[in-house]
Amino acid sequence: MLDLIRKYKSVLLFILTFLGVYVVLSVGYAIYLKQEFSIAHYPDYVTHQVAVQSNWLINITDYSSFIEPHSEEASMKLFVEDYFVVRVVEGCNGVSVIILFTAFVFSFYQGFKKTTVFFILGSLLIYGINVLRIVIISIGLYKIPEYSRILHDVVFPAIIYGTVVLLWLFWIKRFKKISS
């Protein structure tokens, strides 16, 4: 058994690091979500900011939009041209995707500075892509509502998870060069 552990030490270290970081961050995020938030940051601070930033970005295009708290569930309603198009819920804020990204990056640790800088820049990129994704889906649902299912369930998850996979591939390639 000890021989197997020695032989697969790097694989086991990767798995344990990934699971450890993922569990710690997920539990921390769950605790964060259980907090009480003011009406000014309903339903939670991050989700609220994603809705505000998506609204702002839509308004700098040729479309007008506004947001308001949903009266029946923990979400923000986003309107384009006075038409209710999407609910920005906790799952839309990108935090769970950033947690997944972070666990993977720290599993291929390259020293404090390099790992932290990549984690921060990658998280900011994922966050920005996520806001842009909400803007595009909102305008898309306003312009072509008949494609709502494919836009929401296929195209836009592909954008956010595709970004994460590309960042992971870049990180692995960089890790392999440094390790070699």
ROSE-4610 file (N, C-alpha, C; in Angstrom, 1 decimal, always signed):
// ROSE-4610
residu = [M/M/M/L/L/L/D/D/D/L/L/L/I/I/I/R/R/R/K/K/K/Y/Y/Y/K/K/K/S/S/S/V/V/V/L/L/L/L/L/L/F/F/F/I/I/I/L/L/L/T/T/T/F/F/F/L/L/L/G/G/G/V/V/V/Y/Y/Y/V/V/V/V/V/V/L/L/L/S/S/S/V/V/V/G/G/G/Y/Y/Y/A/A/A/I/I/I/Y/Y/Y/L/L/L/K/K/K/Q/Q/Q/E/E/E/F/F/F/S/S/S/I/I/I/A/A/A/H/H/H/Y/Y/Y/P/P/P/D/D/D/Y/Y/Y/V/V/V/T/T/T/H/H/H/Q/Q/Q/V/V/V/A/A/A/V/V/V/Q/Q/Q/S/S/S/N/N/N/W/W/W/L/L/L/I/I/I/N/N/N/I/I/I/T/T/T/D/D/D/Y/Y/Y/S/S/S/S/S/S/F/F/F/I/I/I/E/E/E/P/P/P/H/H/H/S/S/S/E/E/E/E/E/E/A/A/A/S/S/S/M/M/M/K/K/K/L/L/L/F/F/F/V/V/V/E/E/E/D/D/D/Y/Y/Y/F/F/F/V/V/V/V/V/V/R/R/R/V/V/V/V/V/V/E/E/E/G/G/G/C/C/C/N/N/N/G/G/G/V/V/V/S/S/S/V/V/V/I/I/I/I/I/I/L/L/L/F/F/F/T/T/T/A/A/A/F/F/F/V/V/V/F/F/F/S/S/S/F/F/F/Y/Y/Y/Q/Q/Q/G/G/G/F/F/F/K/K/K/K/K/K/T/T/T/T/T/T/V/V/V/F/F/F/F/F/F/I/I/I/L/L/L/G/G/G/S/S/S/L/L/L/L/L/L/I/I/I/Y/Y/Y/G/G/G/I/I/I/N/N/N/V/V/V/L/L/L/R/R/R/I/I/I/V/V/V/I/I/I/I/I/I/S/S/S/I/I/I/G/G/G/L/L/L/Y/Y/Y/K/K/K/I/I/I/P/P/P/E/E/E/Y/Y/Y/S/S/S/R/R/R/I/I/I/L/L/L/H/H/H/D/D/D/V/V/V/V/V/V/F/F/F/P/P/P/A/A/A/I/I/I/I/I/I/Y/Y/Y/G/G/G/T/T/T/V/V/V/V/V/V/L/L/L/L/L/L/W/W/W/L/L/L/F/F/F/W/W/W/I/I/I/K/K/K/R/R/R/F/F/F/K/K/K/K/K/K/I/I/I/S/S/S/S/S/S]
num = [1/1/1/2/2/2/3/3/3/4/4/4/5/5/5/6/6/6/7/7/7/8/8/8/9/9/9/10/10/10/11/11/11/12/12/12/13/13/13/14/14/14/15/15/15/16/16/16/17/17/17/18/18/18/19/19/19/20/20/20/21/21/21/22/22/22/23/23/23/24/24/24/25/25/25/26/26/26/27/27/27/28/28/28/29/29/29/30/30/30/31/31/31/32/32/32/33/33/33/34/34/34/35/35/35/36/36/36/37/37/37/38/38/38/39/39/39/40/40/40/41/41/41/42/42/42/43/43/43/44/44/44/45/45/45/46/46/46/47/47/47/48/48/48/49/49/49/50/50/50/51/51/51/52/52/52/53/53/53/54/54/54/55/55/55/56/56/56/57/57/57/58/58/58/59/59/59/60/60/60/61/61/61/62/62/62/63/63/63/64/64/64/65/65/65/66/66/66/67/67/67/68/68/68/69/69/69/70/70/70/71/71/71/72/72/72/73/73/73/74/74/74/75/75/75/76/76/76/77/77/77/78/78/78/79/79/79/80/80/80/81/81/81/82/82/82/83/83/83/84/84/84/85/85/85/86/86/86/87/87/87/88/88/88/89/89/89/90/90/90/91/91/91/92/92/92/93/93/93/94/94/94/95/95/95/96/96/96/97/97/97/98/98/98/99/99/99/100/100/100/101/101/101/102/102/102/103/103/103/104/104/104/105/105/105/106/106/106/107/107/107/108/108/108/109/109/109/110/110/110/111/111/111/112/112/112/113/113/113/114/114/114/115/115/115/116/116/116/117/117/117/118/118/118/119/119/119/120/120/120/121/121/121/122/122/122/123/123/123/124/124/124/125/125/125/126/126/126/127/127/127/128/128/128/129/129/129/130/130/130/131/131/131/132/132/132/133/133/133/134/134/134/135/135/135/136/136/136/137/137/137/138/138/138/139/139/139/140/140/140/141/141/141/142/142/142/143/143/143/144/144/144/145/145/145/146/146/146/147/147/147/148/148/148/149/149/149/150/150/150/151/151/151/152/152/152/153/153/153/154/154/154/155/155/155/156/156/156/157/157/157/158/158/158/159/159/159/160/160/160/161/161/161/162/162/162/163/163/163/164/164/164/165/165/165/166/166/166/167/167/167/168/168/168/169/169/169/170/170/170/171/171/171/172/172/172/173/173/173/174/174/174/175/175/175/176/176/176/177/177/177/178/178/178/179/179/179/180/180/180]
x = [+0.8/+0.0/+0.9/+1.9/+2.8/+3.5/+3.8/+4.4/+3.5/+2.2/+1.2/+1.1/+1.1/+1.0/+2.2/+3.4/+4.6/+4.6/+4.1/+4.1/+3.1/+2.0/+1.0/+0.9/+2.0/+2.0/+1.5/+2.0/+1.6/+0.1/-0.4/-1.9/-2.7/-2.3/-3.0/-2.9/-1.7/-1.6/-2.5/-2.6/-3.5/-4.9/-5.4/-6.8/-7.1/-6.2/-6.4/-6.4/-5.5/-5.4/-6.7/-7.1/-8.3/-9.5/-9.7/-10.8/-10.8/-9.6/-9.5/-9.8/-9.2/-9.5/-11.0/-11.5/-12.9/-13.8/-13.6/-14.5/-14.4/-13.2/-13.1/-13.8/-13.5/-14.1/-15.6/-16.1/-17.6/-18.3/-17.7/-18.3/-18.2/-17.1/-17.1/-18.1/-18.3/-19.3/-20.7/-21.0/-22.3/-22.6/-21.5/-21.7/-22.0/-21.2/-21.5/-22.9/-23.5/-24.8/-25.9/-25.5/-26.5/-26.6/-25.7/-25.7/-27.0/-27.3/-28.4/-27.8/-28.5/-28.0/-29.1/-28.6/-29.6/-30.3/-31.4/-32.1/-31.3/-30.3/-29.4/-28.5/-28.3/-27.5/-28.3/-29.5/-30.4/-30.1/-30.1/-30.2/-29.0/-27.8/-26.5/-25.6/-24.5/-23.7/-23.2/-22.6/-22.0/-23.1/-24.2/-25.3/-25.8/-26.0/-26.5/-25.5/-24.2/-23.2/-23.2/-23.4/-23.4/-24.6/-25.8/-27.0/-26.7/-26.2/-25.9/-25.0/-23.9/-22.9/-23.4/-24.3/-24.9/-25.8/-26.6/-27.5/-26.8/-25.7/-24.9/-24.3/-23.8/-23.3/-24.3/-25.5/-26.6/-27.0/-27.0/-27.3/-26.3/-25.1/-24.1/-24.2/-25.0/-25.3/-26.5/-27.0/-28.2/-29.5/-29.4/-30.6/-30.7/-31.9/-32.1/-32.5/-32.1/-32.4/-32.5/-33.1/-33.2/-33.3/-33.0/-33.1/-34.0/-34.6/-35.3/-35.3/-35.4/-35.5/-36.7/-36.6/-37.7/-38.5/-39.9/-40.7/-41.0/-40.8/-41.1/-40.0/-38.8/-37.6/-36.3/-35.3/-34.0/-33.3/-33.7/-33.0/-33.3/-32.6/-32.8/-33.5/-34.5/-35.1/-34.4/-34.1/-33.4/-34.3/-34.6/-35.5/-34.7/-35.0/-34.4/-35.6/-35.5/-36.5/-37.9/-37.9/-39.1/-39.7/-38.9/-39.4/-38.6/-39.2/-38.5/-37.9/-36.6/-35.9/-35.2/-34.6/-33.9/-34.0/-33.8/-33.6/-32.1/-31.5/-30.1/-30.2/-29.9/-29.9/-28.5/-28.4/-27.1/-26.2/-26.8/-26.1/-25.6/-26.0/-25.6/-24.4/-24.0/-22.9/-21.5/-21.3/-20.0/-19.2/-19.6/-18.7/-18.4/-19.4/-19.2/-18.2/-18.2/-17.3/-15.9/-15.8/-14.5/-13.9/-14.8/-14.3/-13.7/-14.4/-13.9/-12.6/-12.5/-11.3/-10.1/-10.4/-9.4/-8.9/-9.7/-9.3/-8.4/-8.6/-7.8/-6.4/-6.4/-5.2/-4.3/-4.9/-4.0/-3.6/-4.2/-3.8/-2.5/-2.2/-1.0/-0.2/+0.0/+0.7/+2.1/+2.3/+3.6/+4.3/+4.1/+4.7/+3.6/+3.8/+2.7/+2.4/+3.5/+3.2/+2.6/+3.2/+2.6/+1.2/+1.0/-0.3/-1.4/-1.0/-2.0/-2.3/-1.3/-1.5/-2.4/-2.1/-2.9/-4.4/-4.5/-5.8/-6.6/-6.0/-6.7/-7.1/-6.1/-6.4/-7.4/-7.3/-8.2/-9.6/-9.7/-11.0/-11.7/-10.9/-11.4/-11.9/-11.1/-11.5/-12.8/-12.9/-14.2/-15.3/-15.1/-16.2/-16.6/-15.7/-16.0/-16.7/-16.2/-16.9/-18.3/-18.5/-19.8/-20.8/-20.3/-21.2/-21.5/-20.5/-20.7/-21.7/-21.6/-22.5/-24.0/-24.2/-25.5/-26.1/-25.2/-25.6/-26.0/-25.2/-25.5/-26.8/-26.9/-28.2/-29.4/-29.3/-30.4/-30.8/-29.9/-30.2/-30.7/-30.1/-30.5/-32.0/-32.3/-33.7/-34.7/-34.2/-35.1/-35.3/-34.3/-34.3/-34.9/-34.5/-34.9/-35.3/-36.4/-36.9/-37.2/-37.4/-37.7/-36.4/-35.3/-34.0/-33.6/-34.5/-34.1/-33.5/-34.1/-33.6/-32.2/-31.9/-30.6/-29.6/-30.0/-29.1/-28.7/-29.7/-29.5/-28.8/-29.2/-28.8/-27.6/-27.2/-26.1/-25.1/-25.4/-24.5/-23.8/-24.5/-23.9/-23.2/-23.6/-22.7/-21.4/-21.5/-20.3/-19.3/-19.8/-18.9/-18.2/-18.9/-18.3/-17.4/-17.8/-17.0/-15.9/-16.1/-15.1/-13.9/-14.3/-13.2/-12.4/-13.1/-12.4/-11.5/-11.9/-11.1/-9.9/-10.1/-8.9/-7.9/-8.4/-7.5/-6.7/-7.4/-6.8/-5.7/-6.1/-5.1/-3.8/-4.0/-2.9/-2.1/-2.7/-2.0/-1.3/-1.9/-1.2/+0.0/-0.2/+0.9/+2.1/+1.8/+2.8/+3.4/+2.6/+3.1/+4.1/+3.7/+4.5/+5.9/+5.9/+7.2/+8.1/+7.5/+8.3/+8.8/+7.9/+8.3/+9.4/+9.4/+10.3/+11.8]
y = [-1.2/+0.0/+1.3/+1.2/+2.4/+2.6/+1.5/+1.7/+2.4/+2.0/+2.7/+4.2/+4.5/+5.9/+6.7/+6.1/+6.7/+6.9/+5.8/+5.8/+6.9/+7.1/+8.0/+9.2/+9.6/+10.7/+12.0/+12.3/+13.6/+13.6/+12.5/+12.4/+12.5/+11.9/+12.0/+13.4/+14.0/+15.4/+16.3/+16.1/+16.9/+16.8/+15.5/+15.3/+15.8/+15.6/+16.1/+17.6/+18.2/+19.7/+20.3/+19.7/+20.1/+20.0/+18.9/+18.6/+19.5/+19.7/+20.5/+22.0/+22.5/+23.9/+24.1/+23.2/+23.2/+23.2/+22.3/+22.1/+23.4/+23.8/+25.0/+26.2/+26.5/+27.6/+27.5/+26.3/+26.1/+26.2/+25.7/+25.9/+27.4/+28.1/+29.5/+30.3/+29.9/+30.6/+30.3/+29.1/+28.7/+29.5/+29.7/+30.5/+32.0/+32.5/+33.8/+34.0/+33.0/+33.1/+33.1/+32.5/+32.4/+33.7/+34.7/+36.0/+36.8/+37.7/+38.6/+39.8/+40.1/+41.2/+42.3/+43.5/+44.7/+44.7/+45.4/+45.6/+46.3/+47.0/+47.7/+46.7/+45.5/+44.5/+43.1/+43.2/+42.0/+41.3/+40.0/+39.0/+38.7/+39.0/+39.0/+40.0/+40.4/+41.4/+41.1/+39.9/+39.6/+39.5/+38.8/+38.7/+40.1/+40.9/+42.3/+43.1/+42.9/+43.7/+43.2/+41.9/+41.3/+41.9/+42.0/+42.6/+44.0/+44.8/+46.2/+46.4/+45.7/+45.8/+45.4/+44.3/+43.9/+45.0/+45.5/+46.6/+47.8/+48.2/+49.3/+49.1/+47.9/+47.5/+47.5/+47.1/+47.1/+48.6/+49.4/+50.8/+51.6/+51.1/+51.8/+51.3/+50.3/+49.9/+50.7/+50.3/+51.0/+50.6/+49.8/+49.3/+50.0/+50.1/+50.7/+49.5/+49.5/+48.5/+49.0/+48.2/+48.5/+47.2/+47.3/+46.1/+46.5/+45.4/+45.6/+44.3/+44.3/+43.1/+42.3/+41.0/+40.1/+40.0/+40.2/+40.2/+38.8/+37.7/+36.4/+35.4/+35.8/+34.9/+35.8/+35.1/+35.8/+36.0/+37.1/+37.4/+38.8/+39.2/+40.6/+40.4/+41.1/+41.1/+42.1/+41.7/+42.5/+42.7/+44.0/+44.4/+45.0/+44.7/+45.3/+45.9/+47.2/+48.0/+47.7/+47.8/+47.6/+46.2/+45.2/+43.9/+43.0/+42.3/+41.4/+40.3/+40.2/+39.1/+38.1/+38.4/+37.4/+37.7/+36.7/+36.8/+36.5/+37.4/+37.2/+36.6/+35.3/+34.6/+34.3/+33.8/+33.5/+32.6/+31.7/+30.8/+31.5/+32.7/+33.5/+34.4/+34.5/+35.4/+35.0/+33.7/+33.2/+32.7/+32.9/+32.5/+31.1/+30.2/+28.8/+28.3/+29.0/+28.7/+29.2/+30.3/+30.8/+29.9/+29.3/+28.4/+27.2/+26.6/+25.5/+25.8/+26.9/+27.4/+27.5/+28.1/+28.3/+27.0/+26.0/+24.7/+24.1/+24.2/+23.6/+24.3/+25.6/+26.4/+26.0/+26.0/+25.7/+24.3/+23.4/+22.0/+21.9/+22.8/+22.9/+24.1/+24.1/+25.3/+25.5/+26.8/+27.2/+28.3/+28.2/+29.3/+30.3/+31.0/+31.9/+33.0/+33.7/+34.8/+34.5/+33.5/+33.1/+32.5/+31.7/+31.1/+32.1/+33.0/+34.0/+35.0/+35.4/+36.4/+35.7/+34.5/+33.8/+33.6/+33.2/+33.0/+34.3/+35.4/+36.7/+37.2/+37.2/+37.6/+36.7/+35.4/+34.4/+34.7/+34.9/+35.1/+36.4/+37.4/+38.7/+38.5/+37.7/+37.5/+36.7/+35.6/+34.8/+35.7/+36.6/+37.5/+38.4/+39.0/+39.9/+39.2/+38.0/+37.2/+36.9/+36.6/+36.2/+37.4/+38.6/+39.8/+40.0/+39.9/+40.0/+39.0/+37.8/+36.7/+37.0/+37.6/+38.0/+39.1/+40.0/+41.1/+40.5/+39.7/+39.1/+38.2/+37.4/+36.6/+37.5/+38.6/+39.5/+40.1/+40.6/+41.3/+40.2/+39.0/+37.9/+37.5/+37.4/+37.0/+38.1/+39.3/+40.4/+40.3/+40.1/+40.2/+38.9/+37.7/+36.4/+35.5/+35.8/+35.0/+33.5/+33.2/+31.8/+30.9/+31.5/+30.7/+30.7/+31.1/+31.2/+29.9/+28.8/+27.5/+27.2/+27.3/+27.0/+28.1/+29.4/+30.4/+30.2/+29.9/+29.8/+28.5/+27.4/+26.0/+25.5/+26.1/+25.6/+26.6/+27.7/+28.7/+29.4/+29.8/+30.6/+29.8/+28.6/+27.8/+27.4/+27.2/+27.0/+28.1/+29.3/+30.5/+30.5/+30.4/+30.5/+29.4/+28.1/+27.0/+26.8/+27.3/+27.3/+28.2/+29.3/+30.3/+29.6/+28.9/+28.2/+27.1/+26.4/+25.3/+25.9/+26.9/+27.6/+28.1/+28.7/+29.1/+28.0/+26.9/+25.7/+25.1/+25.1/+24.5/+25.4/+26.7/+27.7/+27.4/+27.2/+27.0/+25.7/+24.6/+23.3/+23.4/+24.0/+24.2/+24.9/+26.0/+26.8/+26.0/+25.2/+24.4/+23.4/+22.8/+21.7/+22.3/+23.5/+24.1/+24.4/+24.9/+25.3/+24.0/+23.0/+21.8/+21.0/+21.1/+20.3/+20.7]
z = [+0.0/+0.0/+0.0/+0.8/+0.9/-0.5/-1.2/-2.5/-3.5/-3.4/-4.3/-3.9/-2.7/-2.3/-2.8/-2.6/-3.2/-4.7/-5.3/-6.8/-7.3/-6.7/-7.1/-6.2/-5.6/-4.7/-5.3/-6.5/-7.2/-7.5/-7.9/-8.2/-7.0/-5.9/-4.6/-4.1/-4.2/-3.7/-4.5/-5.8/-6.6/-6.2/-6.0/-5.6/-4.2/-3.3/-1.9/-1.9/-2.6/-2.7/-3.3/-4.4/-5.1/-4.2/-3.6/-2.7/-1.5/-0.9/+0.3/+0.0/-1.1/-1.4/-1.8/-2.6/-3.0/-1.9/-0.9/+0.2/+1.1/+1.4/+2.3/+1.7/+0.4/-0.3/-0.4/-0.7/-0.8/+0.5/+1.6/+2.9/+3.3/+3.0/+3.3/+2.5/+1.3/+0.4/+1.0/+1.4/+2.0/+3.2/+4.1/+5.3/+4.9/+3.9/+3.4/+2.9/+2.2/+1.7/+2.8/+4.0/+5.1/+5.8/+5.6/+6.3/+5.8/+6.7/+6.3/+5.5/+4.4/+3.6/+3.6/+3.5/+3.5/+2.2/+2.2/+1.0/-0.1/+0.3/-0.7/-1.5/-0.9/-1.5/-1.6/-1.9/-2.0/-3.4/-3.5/-2.4/-1.6/-2.2/-1.5/-2.3/-1.7/-2.2/-3.6/-3.8/-5.1/-6.2/-6.0/-6.9/-7.3/-6.3/-6.5/-7.4/-7.1/-7.9/-9.4/-9.6/-10.9/-11.7/-11.0/-11.6/-11.9/-11.0/-11.2/-12.4/-12.4/-13.5/-14.8/-14.9/-16.1/-16.6/-15.7/-16.0/-16.6/-16.0/-16.4/-17.8/-18.0/-19.4/-20.5/-20.2/-21.1/-21.5/-20.4/-20.6/-21.4/-21.6/-22.4/-23.8/-24.1/-25.5/-26.0/-27.1/-27.7/-27.0/-25.9/-25.2/-23.8/-23.3/-22.0/-21.1/-19.8/-18.9/-17.5/-16.6/-15.2/-14.5/-13.2/-12.3/-11.1/-10.6/-9.3/-8.6/-7.3/-6.5/-6.8/-6.9/-7.2/-5.9/-6.0/-4.8/-4.2/-5.0/-4.6/-4.4/-4.8/-4.6/-4.5/-4.0/-3.8/-5.1/-5.9/-7.1/-7.5/-8.5/-9.1/-10.5/-10.8/-12.1/-13.0/-14.2/-15.1/-16.3/-16.6/-17.7/-18.9/-20.1/-21.3/-22.0/-22.3/-22.9/-22.3/-20.9/-20.1/-20.2/-20.7/-20.9/-19.9/-19.0/-18.1/-18.8/-18.8/-19.6/-18.7/-17.6/-16.8/-15.3/-14.5/-13.1/-12.8/-12.1/-11.7/-10.3/-10.3/-9.0/-8.6/-7.4/-6.8/-7.8/-8.4/-9.4/-10.6/-10.8/-12.0/-11.7/-10.4/-10.1/-10.3/-10.7/-11.1/-9.9/-8.7/-7.6/-7.5/-7.8/-7.8/-8.9/-10.0/-11.1/-10.7/-10.0/-9.6/-8.5/-7.6/-6.6/-7.3/-8.3/-9.0/-9.7/-10.3/-11.0/-10.0/-8.8/-7.8/-7.3/-7.0/-6.5/-7.5/-8.8/-9.8/-9.8/-9.8/-9.9/-8.7/-7.5/-6.3/-6.3/-7.0/-7.1/-7.9/-8.8/-9.5/-9.0/-7.7/-7.1/-7.7/-8.0/-8.6/-7.7/-6.4/-5.6/-5.3/-4.2/-3.7/-4.7/-5.2/-6.0/-7.4/-8.1/-9.4/-9.3/-8.3/-8.1/-7.7/-6.8/-6.4/-7.5/-8.2/-9.3/-10.4/-10.7/-11.8/-11.2/-10.0/-9.4/-9.4/-9.1/-9.0/-10.4/-11.4/-12.7/-13.4/-13.2/-13.8/-13.2/-11.9/-11.3/-11.8/-11.9/-12.5/-13.9/-14.7/-16.1/-16.1/-15.3/-15.2/-14.8/-13.8/-13.3/-14.5/-15.1/-16.3/-17.4/-17.8/-18.8/-18.4/-17.1/-16.6/-16.7/-16.3/-16.5/-18.0/-18.8/-20.2/-20.8/-20.2/-20.6/-20.2/-19.1/-18.6/-19.5/-19.9/-20.8/-22.2/-22.7/-24.0/-24.0/-22.9/-22.8/-22.6/-21.9/-21.7/-23.0/-23.7/-25.0/-26.0/-25.9/-26.8/-26.5/-25.2/-24.8/-25.2/-25.2/-25.6/-27.1/-27.9/-29.4/-30.0/-29.4/-30.0/-28.9/-28.3/-27.1/-27.5/-28.7/-29.1/-28.9/-28.8/-28.6/-27.1/-26.2/-24.8/-24.2/-24.5/-24.0/-24.4/-25.7/-26.2/-25.7/-25.6/-25.2/-23.7/-22.9/-21.4/-21.1/-21.7/-21.3/-22.0/-23.2/-24.0/-24.2/-24.9/-25.4/-24.2/-23.3/-22.2/-21.2/-20.8/-20.0/-20.7/-22.0/-22.8/-22.7/-22.7/-22.7/-21.3/-20.2/-18.9/-18.6/-18.9/-18.6/-19.6/-20.9/-21.9/-21.5/-20.9/-20.4/-19.3/-18.4/-17.3/-17.8/-18.8/-19.3/-20.0/-20.8/-21.5/-20.4/-19.4/-18.3/-17.7/-17.4/-16.9/-17.8/-19.1/-20.0/-20.1/-20.0/-20.0/-18.7/-17.6/-16.3/-16.4/-16.9/-16.9/-17.9/-19.0/-20.0/-19.3/-18.6/-18.0/-16.8/-16.1/-15.0/-15.5/-16.6/-17.2/-17.7/-18.3/-18.7/-17.5/-16.4/-15.3/-14.6/-14.5/-13.8/-14.6/-15.9/-16.7/-16.6]
